Amino acid sequence: MNTGTLVFRDNATSIDDLVARVCENPLHMGLSDVTIEEPGHAIKGENWRPQLAPYEPWVHDVALDEIDELAGTDGDLLIVGALGMGISDEERMALVRDAVHGDLGTRDAVPGGAGPQGEPARALTPHELWTLGQTPRWKPPAEGEVDQRCEAFENRETPESIRETVDISRETLIQIRETMKDVVVPDELRHFATNVPLTVRRDGGGFAVSAVHLGVLAEHGLPADNLVVVVPSSIGGVPVTRIASEAFARRFTSGAHVRLLVVPDTVEVVGAQAFGSVCAETVYLGAGVRTYDPAPLDLALPNPRLEARRYLVSAANERLSVQDGCLLEKMGDTNVEGRGDCHAVTEGRPGGSDAGENADVPSDESTQFSGSWRLLFAEAPYEERLALPEGVRVMGPAAFAKSCPPPRVLDAPDSLMRVDGAVHPETIWRGSDRGALARIVQRCGGRVTDFQAVEEDQCWYDFADGEARLVAGPPAPDSVSRRFSSAAHARVRKGAALSPREIAAEAAAAMVAPVPVTDRLALPRVVQGMPLTTIAKRALITAPATLALPDTVRAVHDGNACKGTRKLMLPAGLQSIGAHCFCSRSLVGPVLIPASVESIGEGSFEYAVVRLEAADAVVHITSDQLISCFTEAAAGGVPFDFARYDDQLLVGRGLPDHLGALLHRVAAPFRLAPEMRARIVDALRERAADAVAYVAREGDIAMVRALAEAGFLDDAALFDRQIERLRASNRTDCVLFLMNWQHDRAEAARAATPQRARDRFAL
């Protein structure tokens, strides 16, 4: 194990031993080992605006001074302009030299001429030519010249000489690369140590690391897995005090898998996004880190994909600590007694028994952990249940990583006062005071219960006043996109033998697969001897394809969208339905809403067809939740605003079936004004062909009767067309009704017409 370099490969030594060895031997690098970025500055003749952001300065290349040949392009304005004025190339170059050299040049100089005192005119440097719009023509490098791109690997150990450091020429490096392509090198021979390109910039009295180019390992065919990256403690005797946010950006670290990343004790500030794009499984923070507020971590962002992330912190760090896998930041007074030396590793409880082998720290029993802390990050991936450490007052916005399943149950301590950011809405929060915890997490979402809650068949219930309440339904299954992503990731990691075409075919088949019969949830009537009466807020964010509520349930609170549900059975006796409930947009309708329901919140049954039992009417709910027609105060026992619904029908925007909604409204004219019914009939006549086909396909005698009574079939041609479509659909009952209706109507008309005396006595 070589700890004297910036990067080395080790997949056998334990993390604790690695940290202990690195802390014992901090890395010190020279100025010649790094690239120093200097902020851009104005040169003579330039005037920069003060707010111009500093950028990488131009570095003069001496090798370019030897280039004499020039090659212009059609886009060079100086050359094009000179040609347009009739100035030859020789005259143009003489003018350029005079302009650049000033008094040192000569007005009469020509290529090959002499300057003052008979000296030859100095040739323009490539930088001067570039500034003037010229393009230097590059000469091929001399034979045997070492490629500058290989300088970063001059000190790496070759497979032929594992423990020695040698200088590698360009030809030797190419030969080694070609050999490694065809020969499988044993894993024990693939350990190496090297200093990859490192870029720093001055930061006050120290250096700030701005770029660690780990990606060059994979680019040059070197193994880039199980790396240990050690940030230098000093460069040229000057301490490294900061790690910039872009130091481990994806463009610098793509293709590198880091097993351990060590931040030395000299670093005081770590950028928020410093480690968000690097595939580093373990990050060790030294004793000097005072400022580090990580940005939300997405495990799918680094390349390769990050499987896990945890933090270790030096026991001597007075600002940060780790307990139970949680990275904590000190907010108030802490009392952590018995900490070991400055290089003890804290994993589990601070200063605990999981410290490095060289750490002199007491066991957990003699360590007291108290005070006020802010949770910065919890170790990912997560178990089904996660308990936050005692003393945590604030949960930071980046506490949980993305692209991995969140903890199913989260136990919150009594010290928790605030939750910043959002937490997965399906997480179940448990605390000793359910009401106080609900007020804390109401902004970020989630379901809240107490420690007396029980789990039965993957559903969580709590109890109050002799009644049971559903807190959370079964967890949501993995989506098709997530399954496809997992399969693709497994294939990339060589965990699956399927081709991309086969993986895509399986994903497509899963999307159109029929719903299994077992995908059903029937909630129990009694839980722990108590009747189930309430569905709590967001208890059923997702639900199986078939959902049946027991007849003991009286209230369904807000946010029970039941995404994924297709068949819904609501019980008689249900009294209230909250806002934004049953919004799966895939409900097979019409869904029966019992007459006992007195209140329905806005946005419920979005884009669904429901039957209001109290009104004996079928209504189509719009997809626009801002114009919901449900009411919380039922008028006449029906929690629905039919006047507003009729206005929506004439517009028809956002309805699942506009034509069906018009026909159903005429078929069940509950609180339908005569003038509104006439307008609806006129709208149906505009779509007469579709309406006739719809009635023949899905209508019944009640709909046919209502349409006939509303005057829709008064036109003889339309009446005949409707009869023919009903006969073609084998709707004999409707045909018989219309024939009788037409006969009765003709008889009534004949009876109402005054007859002549001759007609009355005619045989």
ZAMARGU-4260 file (C-alpha; in steps of 0.2 Angstrom, whole numbers, plus 5000, padded with zeros to 4 digits):
<rodrens>
0) 5000/5000/5000 | 5008/5016/4994 | 5001/5032/5003 | 5014/5044/4996 | 5004/5048/4981
5) 4988/5057/4976 | 4980/5041/4970 | 4983/5023/4973 | 4973/5007/4970 | 4969/4996/4985
10) 4954/4984/4986 | 4960/4973/5000 | 4965/4985/5015 | 4951/4989/5027 | 4944/5007/5026
15) 4949/5010/5044 | 4967/5005/5041 | 4968/5015/5025 | 4962/5031/5034 | 4974/5028/5049
20) 4989/5026/5037 | 4985/5041/5027 | 4983/5052/5042 | 5000/5046/5049 | 5008/5050/5032
25) 5000/5066/5025 | 5003/5070/5007 | 5015/5084/5003 | 5017/5089/4985 | 5029/5102/4977
30) 5024/5116/4966 | 5031/5107/4951 | 5018/5093/4954 | 5003/5103/4951 | 4995/5116/4939
35) 4992/5133/4947 | 4978/5143/4941 | 4980/5161/4942 | 4965/5173/4941 | 4965/5183/4924
40) 4973/5200/4925 | 4974/5214/4913 | 4990/5217/4903 | 4997/5233/4896 | 4984/5241/4884
45) 4969/5231/4891 | 4955/5238/4901 | 4945/5225/4910 | 4928/5229/4919 | 4929/5225/4937
50) 4915/5213/4937 | 4923/5202/4924 | 4925/5185/4932 | 4943/5178/4933 | 4947/5165/4920
55) 4961/5153/4916 | 4976/5164/4910 | 4985/5162/4893 | 5001/5153/4896 | 5015/5157/4884
60) 5022/5142/4875 | 5041/5144/4870 | 5039/5130/4857 | 5028/5141/4847 | 5041/5154/4845
65) 5051/5143/4833 | 5036/5143/4820 | 5039/5154/4805 | 5026/5148/4793 | 5009/5156/4794
70) 4992/5150/4787 | 4978/5162/4785 | 4960/5157/4783 | 4945/5165/4774 | 4939/5171/4791
75) 4954/5181/4795 | 4948/5199/4793 | 4965/5207/4792 | 4970/5196/4778 | 4954/5198/4768
80) 4954/5217/4771 | 4972/5218/4765 | 4969/5208/4749 | 4954/5219/4746 | 4965/5234/4747
85) 4977/5227/4735 | 4991/5225/4748 | 5002/5210/4745 | 5007/5198/4759 | 5025/5205/4760
90) 5018/5222/4763 | 5005/5217/4775 | 5018/5207/4786 | 5029/5222/4785 | 5015/5233/4792
95) 5011/5221/4805 | 5029/5220/4811 | 5030/5239/4812 | 5014/5240/4822 | 5020/5227/4835
100) 5038/5232/4836 | 5036/5250/4837 | 5052/5260/4838 | 5062/5243/4837 | 5055/5239/4820
105) 5058/5248/4804 | 5046/5256/4792 | 5056/5249/4777 | 5057/5231/4784 | 5052/5217/4773
110) 5053/5198/4775 | 5072/5195/4777 | 5076/5213/4779 | 5086/5221/4793 | 5080/5231/4808
115) 5089/5246/4816 | 5108/5245/4817 | 5107/5233/4803 | 5100/5219/4814 | 5088/5207/4806
120) 5070/5211/4810 | 5063/5200/4824 | 5050/5187/4819 | 5033/5189/4827 | 5030/5177/4841
125) 5015/5165/4839 | 5006/5174/4853 | 5008/5190/4843 | 5002/5182/4828 | 4987/5174/4836
130) 4982/5191/4844 | 4983/5199/4826 | 4971/5186/4819 | 4984/5174/4812 | 4984/5155/4813
135) 5001/5147/4817 | 5005/5131/4807 | 5010/5117/4818 | 5025/5107/4814 | 5025/5088/4818
140) 5035/5085/4834 | 5053/5079/4832 | 5056/5060/4832 | 5058/5053/4849 | 5050/5068/4857
145) 5040/5063/4873 | 5021/5067/4872 | 5017/5079/4885 | 5000/5070/4888 | 5011/5056/4895
150) 5019/5067/4908 | 5006/5063/4921 | 5010/5045/4921 | 5029/5046/4921 | 5029/5040/4940
155) 5016/5026/4938 | 5022/5008/4942 | 5022/4997/4927 | 5016/4978/4928 | 5035/4973/4925
160) 5041/4984/4939 | 5028/4984/4953 | 5038/4993/4967 | 5049/5004/4957 | 5046/5021/4950
165) 5053/5024/4932 | 5053/5037/4919 | 5042/5031/4904 | 5045/5038/4887 | 5031/5039/4874
170) 5036/5024/4865 | 5037/5013/4881 | 5020/5019/4887 | 5012/5015/4870 | 5020/4998/4871
175) 5013/4995/4888 | 4996/5000/4883 | 4995/4989/4868 | 5001/4974/4879 | 4988/4977/4892
180) 4974/4977/4879 | 4978/4959/4874 | 4985/4952/4890 | 4974/4950/4906 | 4985/4956/4920
185) 4981/4947/4937 | 4972/4958/4949 | 4987/4957/4962 | 4998/4965/4949 | 4986/4979/4945
190) 4990/4989/4960 | 4998/5006/4956 | 5001/5023/4963 | 5002/5039/4953 | 5000/5058/4954
195) 4986/5062/4942 | 4985/5080/4935 | 4980/5091/4950 | 4975/5109/4947 | 4975/5122/4962
200) 4973/5140/4964 | 4978/5152/4978 | 4965/5155/4991 | 4970/5168/5004 | 4985/5161/5014
205) 4983/5143/5006 | 4978/5133/4991 | 4961/5128/4985 | 4960/5112/4975 | 4950/5116/4959
210) 4952/5100/4948 | 4957/5082/4952 | 4958/5074/4935 | 4954/5056/4939 | 4946/5053/4922
215) 4964/5052/4914 | 4966/5034/4921 | 4952/5027/4911 | 4957/5037/4896 | 4974/5029/4896
220) 4968/5011/4899 | 4973/5010/4917 | 4962/5002/4930 | 4951/5015/4938 | 4941/5005/4951
225) 4944/5004/4970 | 4954/5020/4970 | 4960/5029/4985 | 4962/5047/4983 | 4972/5057/4995
230) 4970/5076/4994 | 4987/5084/4998 | 4990/5093/5015 | 5002/5106/5007 | 5009/5111/4991
235) 5026/5119/4991 | 5025/5121/5010 | 5009/5130/5008 | 4993/5122/5016 | 4978/5116/5006
240) 4964/5125/5015 | 4949/5123/5003 | 4941/5110/4991 | 4932/5120/4977 | 4914/5115/4972
245) 4920/5110/4955 | 4936/5100/4961 | 4928/5083/4958 | 4916/5088/4944 | 4910/5074/4932
250) 4920/5080/4918 | 4936/5077/4929 | 4931/5061/4937 | 4921/5051/4924 | 4926/5033/4923
255) 4934/5033/4940 | 4927/5023/4955 | 4934/5029/4971 | 4934/5018/4986 | 4940/5031/4999
260) 4942/5050/4997 | 4953/5057/5011 | 4951/5076/5015 | 4967/5081/5026 | 4966/5090/5042
265) 4972/5107/5034 | 4956/5109/5024 | 4944/5121/5032 | 4931/5123/5018 | 4923/5110/5007
270) 4912/5116/4993 | 4893/5111/4993 | 4894/5101/4977 | 4912/5095/4979 | 4908/5077/4981
275) 4891/5076/4972 | 4898/5070/4955 | 4912/5058/4960 | 4909/5040/4962 | 4916/5040/4980
280) 4909/5027/4992 | 4918/5033/5007 | 4923/5051/5011 | 4934/5055/5026 | 4934/5073/5033
285) 4949/5079/5043 | 4949/5088/5059 | 4950/5105/5051 | 4934/5105/5041 | 4923/5119/5047
290) 4911/5122/5033 | 4903/5109/5023 | 4884/5109/5018 | 4883/5096/5005 | 4871/5098/4990
295) 4858/5084/4987 | 4866/5069/4981 | 4860/5059/4966 | 4867/5042/4965 | 4864/5040/4947
300) 4874/5056/4942 | 4892/5050/4944 | 4900/5039/4931 | 4900/5025/4935 | 4884/5025/4945
305) 4887/5027/4964 | 4881/5012/4974 | 4883/5019/4991 | 4890/5034/5000 | 4895/5036/5018
310) 4906/5049/5028 | 4919/5047/5041 | 4925/5061/5052 | 4941/5064/5062 | 4937/5063/5081
315) 4947/5079/5083 | 4934/5089/5072 | 4925/5101/5083 | 4912/5105/5070 | 4906/5089/5062
320) 4903/5071/5068 | 4896/5055/5063 | 4883/5045/5073 | 4874/5029/5066 | 4880/5033/5049
325) 4873/5051/5049 | 4884/5066/5046 | 4880/5079/5059 | 4885/5097/5060 | 4886/5105/5078
330) 4873/5119/5081 | 4875/5121/5100 | 4885/5115/5115 | 4891/5097/5113 | 4898/5086/5127
335) 4909/5073/5119 | 4921/5066/5132 | 4935/5054/5130 | 4939/5058/5111 | 4956/5050/5105
340) 4969/5058/5095 | 4967/5069/5080 | 4967/5054/5068 | 4953/5044/5076 | 4940/5039/5064
345) 4922/5041/5070 | 4909/5029/5063 | 4894/5024/5073 | 4895/5035/5089 | 4908/5049/5089
350) 4924/5042/5095 | 4916/5025/5096 | 4924/5008/5095 | 4923/5008/5076 | 4938/5020/5075
355) 4954/5016/5067 | 4966/5004/5074 | 4978/5018/5080 | 4965/5028/5088 | 4965/5029/5107
360) 4947/5031/5111 | 4936/5023/5124 | 4921/5012/5120 | 4903/5018/5116 | 4899/5015/5135
365) 4910/5029/5140 | 4906/5041/5127 | 4892/5054/5129 | 4884/5061/5114 | 4873/5076/5117
370) 4870/5094/5111 | 4861/5101/5096 | 4865/5095/5079 | 4860/5097/5061 | 4858/5082/5050
375) 4868/5084/5034 | 4868/5067/5026 | 4862/5050/5031 | 4872/5035/5024 | 4865/5028/5008
380) 4857/5016/5003 | 4845/5015/5017 | 4837/5001/5027 | 4818/4999/5028 | 4819/5008/5045
385) 4830/5022/5050 | 4832/5030/5067 | 4839/5048/5068 | 4852/5051/5082 | 4846/5060/5097
390) 4850/5078/5098 | 4846/5082/5080 | 4837/5098/5079 | 4837/5102/5060 | 4836/5090/5045
395) 4846/5098/5031 | 4839/5098/5013 | 4852/5086/5007 | 4850/5073/5021 | 4844/5059/5009
400) 4851/5054/4993 | 4841/5052/4977 | 4840/5037/4964 | 4838/5025/4978 | 4823/5019/4989
405) 4820/5030/5003 | 4818/5023/5021 | 4801/5016/5023 | 4800/5021/5042 | 4809/5036/5050
410) 4810/5037/5069 | 4812/5055/5074 | 4819/5061/5090 | 4810/5073/5102 | 4824/5086/5099
415) 4819/5088/5080 | 4813/5106/5078 | 4813/5109/5059 | 4814/5099/5042 | 4822/5109/5028
420) 4819/5103/5010 | 4808/5089/5004 | 4807/5071/5010 | 4800/5056/5000 | 4781/5057/5003
425) 4779/5039/5006 | 4791/5039/5021 | 4782/5036/5038 | 4788/5047/5052 | 4786/5040/5070
430) 4788/5051/5085 | 4783/5051/5103 | 4771/5066/5100 | 4762/5063/5084 | 4754/5080/5084
435) 4770/5090/5086 | 4779/5079/5073 | 4765/5082/5061 | 4767/5101/5063 | 4786/5100/5059
440) 4785/5089/5044 | 4769/5096/5036 | 4778/5106/5024 | 4789/5092/5017 | 4776/5079/5016
445) 4776/5062/5023 | 4765/5052/5034 | 4765/5054/5053 | 4762/5042/5067 | 4768/5037/5085
450) 4778/5023/5091 | 4762/5013/5096 | 4758/5010/5077 | 4758/4992/5071 | 4761/4985/5054
455) 4749/4972/5047 | 4751/4965/5029 | 4763/4980/5024 | 4750/4993/5031 | 4753/5004/5046
460) 4739/5008/5058 | 4738/5018/5074 | 4725/5020/5087 | 4715/5034/5096 | 4699/5034/5106
465) 4696/5016/5103 | 4697/5018/5084 | 4710/5012/5071 | 4717/5023/5058 | 4726/5018/5042
470) 4742/5028/5042 | 4751/5020/5026 | 4746/5007/5014 | 4758/4995/5005 | 4773/5002/4997
475) 4772/5007/4979 | 4780/4994/4967 | 4794/4999/4956 | 4789/5008/4941 | 4793/5001/4923
480) 4806/5015/4920 | 4815/5011/4937 | 4815/4992/4933 | 4822/4996/4915 | 4835/5008/4923
485) 4840/4994/4935 | 4842/4981/4922 | 4852/4993/4911 | 4863/4997/4925 | 4866/4979/4929
490) 4870/4976/4911 | 4883/4990/4912 | 4891/4982/4928 | 4891/4965/4919 | 4877/4958/4930
495) 4865/4954/4917 | 4868/4944/4900 | 4853/4952/4891 | 4856/4963/4876 | 4849/4981/4876
500) 4835/4975/4864 | 4830/4961/4875 | 4830/4973/4890 | 4819/4985/4881 | 4807/4971/4875
505) 4805/4966/4893 | 4801/4983/4899 | 4788/4986/4885 | 4780/4969/4889 | 4779/4975/4907
510) 4770/4991/4902 | 4756/4982/4893 | 4755/4967/4904 | 4738/4964/4912 | 4735/4967/4930
515) 4737/4952/4940 | 4722/4946/4950 | 4732/4946/4966 | 4735/4965/4965 | 4721/4969/4977
520) 4719/4977/4993 | 4704/4974/5005 | 4707/4984/5021 | 4701/4975/5037 | 4686/4980/5047
525) 4695/4978/5063 | 4713/4981/5068 | 4719/4975/5085 | 4701/4974/5091 | 4697/4992/5086
530) 4686/4996/5070 | 4695/5005/5056 | 4686/5021/5054 | 4698/5033/5046 | 4710/5034/5031
535) 4724/5047/5036 | 4731/5060/5025 | 4742/5053/5011 | 4740/5035/5018 | 4736/5029/5000
540) 4747/5039/4989 | 4748/5023/4978 | 4737/5008/4979 | 4735/4991/4971 | 4724/4990/4955
545) 4709/4985/4965 | 4705/4994/4982 | 4690/4990/4993 | 4686/5000/5009 | 4677/4991/5023
550) 4660/4998/5029 | 4667/5004/5045 | 4677/5018/5036 | 4668/5035/5039 | 4681/5047/5033
555) 4695/5048/5019 | 4707/5063/5022 | 4716/5073/5010 | 4729/5067/4998 | 4724/5049/4996
560) 4727/5049/4977 | 4727/5030/4975 | 4739/5031/4960 | 4738/5014/4951 | 4720/5010/4956
565) 4708/5005/4942 | 4694/4997/4952 | 4687/5006/4967 | 4674/5001/4979 | 4667/5014/4992
570) 4657/5007/5006 | 4639/5013/5011 | 4641/5024/5027 | 4656/5034/5021 | 4653/5052/5025
575) 4667/5062/5019 | 4681/5062/5006 | 4695/5074/5007 | 4703/5084/4993 | 4714/5077/4979
580) 4708/5059/4983 | 4706/5044/4970 | 4716/5053/4956 | 4724/5039/4947 | 4716/5044/4931
585) 4713/5026/4927 | 4698/5022/4937 | 4686/5010/4927 | 4669/5020/4928 | 4657/5024/4933
590) 4663/5024/4951 | 4648/5023/4963 | 4649/5037/4977 | 4637/5031/4990 | 4622/5042/4995
595) 4629/5044/5013 | 4644/5054/5007 | 4640/5072/5012 | 4657/5081/5008 | 4670/5079/4994
600) 4685/5090/4992 | 4692/5098/4977 | 4702/5089/4964 | 4695/5072/4969 | 4691/5059/4956
605) 4701/5068/4943 | 4697/5063/4925 | 4685/5050/4931 | 4667/5045/4928 | 4657/5043/4944
610) 4639/5039/4948 | 4631/5050/4962 | 4619/5038/4970 | 4610/5052/4979 | 4606/5061/4962
615) 4605/5045/4952 | 4616/5054/4939 | 4633/5050/4930 | 4645/5064/4929 | 4662/5066/4921
620) 4675/5075/4931 | 4687/5087/4922 | 4706/5085/4923 | 4707/5103/4929 | 4707/5102/4948
625) 4705/5121/4949 | 4687/5120/4942 | 4681/5106/4953 | 4662/5104/4955 | 4663/5094/4971
630) 4657/5103/4987 | 4661/5101/5005 | 4644/5106/5010 | 4631/5096/5002 | 4616/5105/4995
635) 4601/5094/4997 | 4612/5079/5001 | 4622/5079/4985 | 4639/5086/4986 | 4640/5092/4968
640) 4638/5109/4960 | 4627/5104/4944 | 4625/5122/4938 | 4644/5124/4937 | 4645/5106/4929
645) 4633/5111/4915 | 4644/5126/4911 | 4658/5114/4909 | 4649/5103/4898 | 4646/5116/4885
650) 4665/5119/4884 | 4670/5101/4885 | 4688/5105/4890 | 4697/5091/4900 | 4683/5079/4901
655) 4687/5061/4899 | 4672/5058/4887 | 4663/5074/4881 | 4650/5066/4871 | 4646/5053/4884
660) 4645/5067/4897 | 4632/5076/4887 | 4622/5060/4884 | 4623/5056/4902 | 4617/5073/4908
665) 4602/5072/4897 | 4598/5054/4903 | 4599/5060/4921 | 4592/5078/4921 | 4595/5081/4940
670) 4593/5100/4943 | 4594/5103/4924 | 4586/5119/4919 | 4575/5118/4903 | 4585/5131/4893
675) 4601/5122/4898 | 4594/5105/4892 | 4589/5113/4875 | 4607/5120/4873 | 4614/5102/4877
680) 4602/5095/4864 | 4608/5107/4851 | 4626/5102/4855 | 4622/5084/4852 | 4613/5088/4836
685) 4630/5095/4830 | 4638/5078/4833 | 4622/5068/4828 | 4632/5054/4819 | 4643/5051/4834
690) 4629/5052/4846 | 4618/5040/4837 | 4633/5027/4837 | 4636/5030/4855 | 4618/5027/4860
695) 4618/5011/4850 | 4634/5005/4858 | 4632/5010/4876 | 4615/5017/4879 | 4600/5010/4888
700) 4581/5012/4888 | 4582/5026/4900 | 4595/5036/4889 | 4584/5033/4874 | 4569/5039/4883
705) 4577/5054/4889 | 4584/5059/4872 | 4567/5056/4864 | 4558/5067/4877 | 4571/5080/4875
710) 4568/5082/4857 | 4584/5075/4850 | 4574/5062/4839 | 4561/5074/4833 | 4569/5074/4816
715) 4563/5060/4805 | 4579/5056/4797 | 4588/5056/4813 | 4575/5045/4821 | 4577/5032/4806
720) 4596/5032/4808 | 4595/5029/4826 | 4583/5014/4823 | 4594/5007/4811 | 4610/5008/4822
725) 4600/5000/4836 | 4595/4986/4825 | 4612/4983/4819 | 4618/4982/4838 | 4604/4970/4842
730) 4596/4982/4854 | 4578/4975/4852 | 4572/4983/4868 | 4577/5000/4863 | 4570/4998/4845
735) 4553/4992/4852 | 4553/5007/4864 | 4556/5019/4850 | 4543/5011/4839 | 4530/5012/4852
740) 4536/5030/4857 | 4533/5035/4839 | 4516/5027/4838 | 4510/5035/4854 | 4517/5051/4848
745) 4508/5050/4831 | 4492/5045/4840 | 4493/5059/4852 | 4496/5071/4837 | 4481/5064/4828
750) 4470/5065/4843 | 4475/5083/4846 | 4471/5088/4828 | 4452/5093/4825 | 4443/5081/4813
755) 4431/5086/4799 | 4413/5079/4801 | 4415/5068/4786 | 4431/5060/4794 | 4422/5056/4810
760) 4408/5046/4801 | 4420/5038/4788 | 4422/5019/4789
</rodrens>
